[in-house]
Amino acid sequence: MKKFVLIISIIFSIIFVSTMSVLGEEKKKDEPGTLNLAPDAKSAILIERDTGKILFDKNTQEKLPPASMTKVMTLLLIMEAIEEGNLKLDEIIRVSDYAASMGGSQIFLEAGEEMSVLDLLKGVAIASGNDASVALAERIAGSEDAFVKKMNDKLKELNLSNTKFQNTTGLPADNHYSTSYDMAIIAKELLKYETVTEYTSIYEDYLRKGEENEFWLVNTNKLVRFYPGVDGLKTGFTNEAKYCLTATAKKNDMRVIAVVMGAETPKKRNATISQMLDYAFNHFETKRLFDKNQTITNLKLMKAENKSINIIASESVSTIHTRGESTENVTTKVELDENMSLPMKKGDQVGVLYVKNGEEILSKTPLIVEQDVNKASYITFFKRSLQKMVKNN
């Protein structure tokens, strides 16, 4: 009998403890003051673009289907190709049978049709055109498969291990996934190419204007029109992924990125993004230190053809702080590579700009050369050596 009573007591204790634990967790979730900006999303994150500082996060490492937010990476590789001069906006591309066959969101390209890179880019950035995405991918890499390899290689370069792409579009595919954190970092990288927002911010436009098959482009990201400062980046929806959005907005000098994955309706998705953006702009502010491509220092290399080499910031540099907080202790430090080898190409990294608050490192920004740097010719090197000898004497 005593044994029976003991067993009953133990069972009751376990049930009591478990119940109180659950109630405690529920109380914690509903506790006043707990920041929950994304109650209707499976995963969400809010970051400041220049510093990458996380302002809010929820389940940021949960692997989920990104749907058409995949095109943030597609756009990144397109903008890289344009920046490097490997793709021109006025170049005309002939559409393949495969690109024209894409379903889902599309701009209804026809096999054999010719369209400019600019218009195809608009088709991706505004209307989320799957066919336009594939057409540009084939032009850059030769095939969609080869382009997807470049996408996954870029993930390794960015040290993102919780994302894998199977296509350029985000159409449903096995083993195609990402996280809100990874999407935010990809968006942060894309926004280094600041002109991308000239396309993602367009609410409506036309392709083939005046022709029989004229097509009306309407931005899938309605916040571009209805939230001041929103100028990108990419929506997404499939039955599995639900409603997703990687958004960016700028107010004064502060740019933030907000990602929502797995919202049940577009209304809830947009409301969640809006709430996150409100929080960022109401509670934080940034101080711009340097603009992208601003000269940070100069370098003189005896063996370089260029007498003086401008070292510039690879992207904009800022600090972020809560409103009213002092930034007096913020300092910057430049460290250049000791062993630079010639020649160097425009954009090659030659050092790092550190932003510090006391001993704390707030950010690290790659420093790059402004233009190609070639080896000095024999005559140039001889003249400089002679001038140096005369000066020393």
ZAGUZA-464517 format. One record per residue (C-alpha): residue in one letter; x, y, z. Coordinates in steps of 0.1 Angstrom, whole numbers. Each point is the difference from the previous one (the first is absolute). Example, Ala and Ser with C-alpha at 12.3 -4.5 7.8 and 13.67 -1.06 7.14 Angstrom:
<rovos>
{"A", {123, -45, 78}}
{"S", {14, 34, -7}}
</rovos>
This chain:
<rovos>
{"M", {0, 0, 0}}
{"K", {28, 24, 9}}
{"K", {17, -8, -33}}
{"F", {-32, 8, -19}}
{"V", {-4, 34, 19}}
{"L", {37, 8, -8}}
{"I", {-5, -7, -37}}
{"I", {-31, 22, -1}}
{"S", {18, 28, 17}}
{"I", {29, -1, -25}}
{"I", {-24, 0, -30}}
{"F", {-19, 30, 16}}
{"S", {33, 19, 5}}
{"I", {11, -6, -36}}
{"I", {-34, 13, -13}}
{"F", {1, 30, 23}}
{"V", {35, 10, -9}}
{"S", {-7, -4, -38}}
{"T", {-31, 20, 3}}
{"M", {17, 28, 18}}
{"S", {28, 0, -25}}
{"V", {-24, 4, -29}}
{"L", {-19, 27, 18}}
{"G", {33, 17, 7}}
{"E", {10, -1, -36}}
{"E", {-34, 14, -11}}
{"K", {4, 28, 26}}
{"K", {34, 8, -13}}
{"K", {-13, 3, -35}}
{"D", {-27, 23, 10}}
{"E", {20, 19, 26}}
{"P", {-3, 38, -4}}
{"G", {31, 16, -16}}
{"T", {10, -31, -19}}
{"L", {8, 11, -36}}
{"N", {-19, -21, -25}}
{"L", {-2, 19, -33}}
{"A", {-9, -30, -21}}
{"P", {-27, -21, 17}}
{"D", {-15, -11, -33}}
{"A", {33, -12, -16}}
{"K", {18, -33, 3}}
{"S", {34, 19, -2}}
{"A", {10, 36, -2}}
{"I", {30, 23, 4}}
{"L", {7, 37, 0}}
{"I", {35, 14, -6}}
{"E", {17, 33, -8}}
{"R", {17, -2, -34}}
{"D", {34, 17, 5}}
{"T", {9, -17, 33}}
{"G", {-20, -32, -3}}
{"K", {-12, 6, 36}}
{"I", {-30, -22, 9}}
{"L", {-28, 21, 14}}
{"F", {-25, -28, 3}}
{"D", {-1, -38, -7}}
{"K", {-23, -29, 1}}
{"N", {9, -36, -10}}
{"T", {27, 14, -23}}
{"Q", {18, -33, -6}}
{"E", {-32, -20, -9}}
{"K", {4, -14, -35}}
{"L", {-31, 9, -21}}
{"P", {-9, 2, -37}}
{"P", {8, 36, -11}}
{"A", {-22, -1, -31}}
{"S", {8, 30, -23}}
{"M", {22, 16, 26}}
{"T", {25, -22, -16}}
{"K", {2, 27, -26}}
{"V", {19, 22, 25}}
{"M", {30, -22, -7}}
{"T", {-8, 0, -38}}
{"L", {-1, 38, 1}}
{"L", {33, 1, 19}}
{"L", {18, -20, -27}}
{"I", {-16, 21, -27}}
{"M", {11, 33, 16}}
{"E", {35, -14, 5}}
{"A", {2, -8, -37}}
{"I", {-11, 35, -9}}
{"E", {24, 16, 25}}
{"E", {29, -21, -14}}
{"G", {-9, 10, -35}}
{"N", {-9, -35, -11}}
{"L", {-36, 10, -7}}
{"K", {-13, 32, -15}}
{"L", {-34, 14, 6}}
{"D", {-5, 7, -37}}
{"E", {11, -34, -11}}
{"I", {-27, -20, -19}}
{"I", {-6, -36, 12}}
{"R", {-17, -27, -21}}
{"V", {-25, -20, 21}}
{"S", {5, -38, 0}}
{"D", {-28, -26, -2}}
{"Y", {8, -10, 36}}
{"A", {-2, 35, 14}}
{"A", {-33, 6, -18}}
{"S", {-14, -32, 15}}
{"M", {2, 12, 36}}
{"G", {-33, -1, 19}}
{"G", {-11, 20, 30}}
{"S", {6, 38, 0}}
{"Q", {12, 10, -35}}
{"I", {1, 28, -25}}
{"F", {-11, -24, -27}}
{"L", {32, -1, -21}}
{"E", {-2, -20, -32}}
{"A", {27, -23, -13}}
{"G", {22, 19, -24}}
{"E", {-12, 34, 13}}
{"E", {27, 26, 5}}
{"M", {0, 24, 30}}
{"S", {25, 23, 16}}
{"V", {18, -8, 32}}
{"L", {-16, 31, 16}}
{"D", {-36, -12, -8}}
{"L", {8, -36, 11}}
{"L", {14, 15, 32}}
{"K", {-32, 19, 6}}
{"G", {-19, -32, -7}}
{"V", {18, -16, 29}}
{"A", {2, 29, 24}}
{"I", {-36, 12, -4}}
{"A", {-22, -29, -12}}
{"S", {22, -29, 13}}
{"G", {1, -15, -34}}
{"N", {12, -36, 0}}
{"D", {6, 1, -37}}
{"A", {20, 32, 2}}
{"S", {21, -15, 28}}
{"V", {9, -30, -20}}
{"A", {8, 20, -31}}
{"L", {25, 22, 19}}
{"A", {14, -31, 18}}
{"E", {7, -17, -34}}
{"R", {16, 31, -13}}
{"I", {24, 4, 30}}
{"A", {9, -37, 6}}
{"G", {-10, -19, -32}}
{"S", {-28, -20, 16}}
{"E", {-23, 2, 31}}
{"D", {19, -29, 16}}
{"A", {33, 18, -4}}
{"F", {-15, 32, 15}}
{"V", {-14, -20, 29}}
{"K", {35, -12, 7}}
{"K", {12, 36, 1}}
{"M", {-29, 7, 24}}
{"N", {11, -27, 24}}
{"D", {37, 10, -4}}
{"K", {-10, 35, 11}}
{"L", {-16, -15, 31}}
{"K", {34, -15, 9}}
{"E", {17, 33, -6}}
{"L", {-25, 17, 24}}
{"N", {4, -28, 26}}
{"L", {-37, -10, -2}}
{"S", {-4, -37, 7}}
{"N", {-38, -2, 5}}
{"T", {-11, 8, -35}}
{"K", {0, -21, -32}}
{"F", {-13, 9, -34}}
{"Q", {-13, -23, -27}}
{"N", {-12, 26, -24}}
{"T", {2, 38, -7}}
{"T", {-38, 6, 5}}
{"G", {-11, -15, 33}}
{"L", {-25, -24, -17}}
{"P", {-6, -30, 22}}
{"A", {29, -25, 0}}
{"D", {14, -26, 24}}
{"N", {28, 11, 22}}
{"H", {-5, 37, -8}}
{"Y", {0, 20, 32}}
{"S", {13, 30, 19}}
{"T", {-4, 18, 33}}
{"S", {-11, 36, 8}}
{"Y", {36, 7, 13}}
{"D", {16, -12, -33}}
{"M", {-25, 19, -21}}
{"A", {8, 32, 20}}
{"I", {37, -4, -6}}
{"I", {-5, -7, -38}}
{"A", {-21, 32, -1}}
{"K", {27, 19, 19}}
{"E", {25, -11, -27}}
{"L", {-24, 9, -28}}
{"L", {-5, 35, 14}}
{"K", {37, 6, -5}}
{"Y", {-11, 6, -36}}
{"E", {-21, 30, 9}}
{"T", {-14, 5, -34}}
{"V", {-21, -32, 4}}
{"T", {-26, 20, 18}}
{"E", {-5, 21, -31}}
{"Y", {-18, -31, -13}}
{"T", {-15, -17, 31}}
{"S", {-16, 33, 10}}
{"I", {-20, 4, -32}}
{"Y", {-37, -7, 7}}
{"E", {-12, -2, -36}}
{"D", {15, 0, -34}}
{"Y", {-5, -15, -35}}
{"L", {19, -24, -22}}
{"R", {-3, 0, -38}}
{"K", {-18, 34, 3}}
{"G", {-21, 8, -30}}
{"E", {2, -36, -14}}
{"E", {-28, -24, -3}}
{"N", {13, -22, 28}}
{"E", {7, 30, 24}}
{"F", {3, -12, 36}}
{"W", {-9, 19, 31}}
{"L", {25, -5, 28}}
{"V", {-14, 5, 36}}
{"N", {23, -4, 30}}
{"T", {-8, -31, 20}}
{"N", {12, 19, 31}}
{"K", {-29, 24, 8}}
{"L", {20, 17, 28}}
{"V", {20, 17, -27}}
{"R", {-31, 21, -5}}
{"F", {-16, 0, 35}}
{"Y", {30, 3, 24}}
{"P", {21, 31, -2}}
{"G", {37, -9, -7}}
{"V", {-5, -35, -11}}
{"D", {18, -6, -33}}
{"G", {5, -37, -3}}
{"L", {6, -29, 0}}
{"K", {-19, -32, -7}}
{"T", {-32, -18, 9}}
{"G", {-6, -37, -1}}
{"F", {-29, -24, 1}}
{"T", {-7, -37, -6}}
{"N", {-25, -23, 18}}
{"E", {29, -14, 20}}
{"A", {19, 32, 8}}
{"K", {-31, 21, 6}}
{"Y", {5, 38, -2}}
{"C", {36, 12, 3}}
{"L", {17, 34, -5}}
{"T", {35, 13, 1}}
{"A", {-5, 38, 3}}
{"T", {23, 30, 3}}
{"A", {-8, 35, 9}}
{"K", {20, 32, 4}}
{"K", {-7, 30, 22}}
{"N", {26, 28, 2}}
{"D", {33, -18, -1}}
{"M", {-12, -32, 16}}
{"R", {-9, -31, -21}}
{"V", {-14, -31, 15}}
{"I", {-9, -35, -13}}
{"A", {-30, -19, 13}}
{"V", {-7, -37, -9}}
{"V", {-32, -19, 7}}
{"M", {-6, -36, -9}}
{"G", {-31, -22, 3}}
{"A", {-28, 26, 6}}
{"E", {-35, -13, -7}}
{"T", {-12, 29, -20}}
{"P", {15, 29, -20}}
{"K", {-17, 24, 24}}
{"K", {16, -16, 30}}
{"R", {34, 0, -18}}
{"N", {-2, 37, -9}}
{"A", {-12, 10, 35}}
{"T", {29, -19, 16}}
{"I", {26, 16, -22}}
{"S", {-16, 34, 6}}
{"Q", {1, -6, 38}}
{"M", {37, -10, -2}}
{"L", {9, 31, -21}}
{"D", {-19, 23, 24}}
{"Y", {19, -15, 29}}
{"A", {34, 5, -17}}
{"F", {-6, 37, -10}}
{"N", {-17, 9, 33}}
{"H", {27, -14, 23}}
{"F", {33, 2, -19}}
{"E", {20, 24, -21}}
{"T", {33, -3, -19}}
{"K", {29, 23, -6}}
{"R", {15, -2, -35}}
{"L", {38, -1, 1}}
{"F", {9, -7, -36}}
{"D", {-19, -4, -33}}
{"K", {6, -29, -23}}
{"N", {30, 7, -23}}
{"Q", {12, 29, 22}}
{"T", {37, 3, 2}}
{"I", {13, -11, 34}}
{"T", {37, 3, -6}}
{"N", {27, 2, -27}}
{"L", {27, -25, -8}}
{"K", {33, 6, -17}}
{"L", {17, -31, -14}}
{"M", {35, 4, -15}}
{"K", {-6, -28, -25}}
{"A", {-34, 11, -11}}
{"E", {-7, 19, -32}}
{"N", {-25, 22, 18}}
{"K", {19, 25, 22}}
{"S", {-29, 3, 25}}
{"I", {-26, -27, 6}}
{"N", {-33, 8, 16}}
{"I", {-12, -25, 25}}
{"I", {-38, 2, 4}}
{"A", {-28, -15, 21}}
{"S", {-16, -30, -17}}
{"E", {-34, 9, 16}}
{"S", {-16, 27, 21}}
{"V", {12, 1, 36}}
{"S", {-21, 11, 30}}
{"T", {-5, -5, 37}}
{"I", {-34, -7, 16}}
{"H", {-12, 9, 34}}
{"T", {-32, 5, 19}}
{"R", {-15, 34, -3}}
{"G", {18, 25, 23}}
{"E", {30, -22, 6}}
{"S", {34, 17, -2}}
{"T", {25, -11, -27}}
{"E", {30, 20, 13}}
{"N", {21, -31, 5}}
{"V", {-3, -13, -35}}
{"T", {33, -1, -19}}
{"T", {13, -14, -33}}
{"K", {32, -19, -9}}
{"V", {14, -9, -34}}
{"E", {21, -31, -4}}
{"L", {16, -6, -34}}
{"D", {14, -33, -12}}
{"E", {38, -1, 3}}
{"N", {6, -23, -29}}
{"M", {-18, 15, -31}}
{"S", {8, -16, -33}}
{"L", {-3, 17, -34}}
{"P", {-19, 3, -22}}
{"M", {-33, 6, 18}}
{"K", {-35, 3, -15}}
{"K", {-25, 26, 9}}
{"G", {-19, -12, 30}}
{"D", {28, -22, 14}}
{"Q", {1, 1, 38}}
{"V", {32, 15, 15}}
{"G", {-11, 6, 36}}
{"V", {-27, 4, 26}}
{"L", {-16, 30, 17}}
{"Y", {-9, -7, 36}}
{"V", {-26, 19, 19}}
{"K", {4, -2, 37}}
{"N", {-17, 11, 32}}
{"G", {28, 0, 25}}
{"E", {15, -35, -4}}
{"E", {-32, -15, -15}}
{"I", {1, -5, -38}}
{"L", {-33, 12, -14}}
{"S", {6, -8, -36}}
{"K", {26, -11, -25}}
{"T", {-2, 13, -36}}
{"P", {22, -11, -29}}
{"L", {21, 27, -16}}
{"I", {6, -3, -37}}
{"V", {20, 17, -28}}
{"E", {-20, 25, -20}}
{"Q", {15, -10, -34}}
{"D", {23, -25, -16}}
{"V", {36, 2, 13}}
{"N", {27, -12, -25}}
{"K", {37, -6, 5}}
{"A", {21, 30, -8}}
{"S", {19, -1, -33}}
{"Y", {37, -2, 1}}
{"I", {4, 36, -10}}
{"T", {-25, 12, 27}}
{"F", {17, -21, 26}}
{"F", {34, 13, -10}}
{"K", {-11, 37, 1}}
{"R", {-15, -5, 35}}
{"S", {31, -17, 13}}
{"L", {21, 28, -13}}
{"Q", {-22, 27, 15}}
{"K", {1, -18, 33}}
{"M", {38, -1, -1}}
{"V", {2, 37, -8}}
{"K", {-24, 9, 28}}
{"N", {19, -21, 26}}
{"N", {32, 18, -10}}
</rovos>
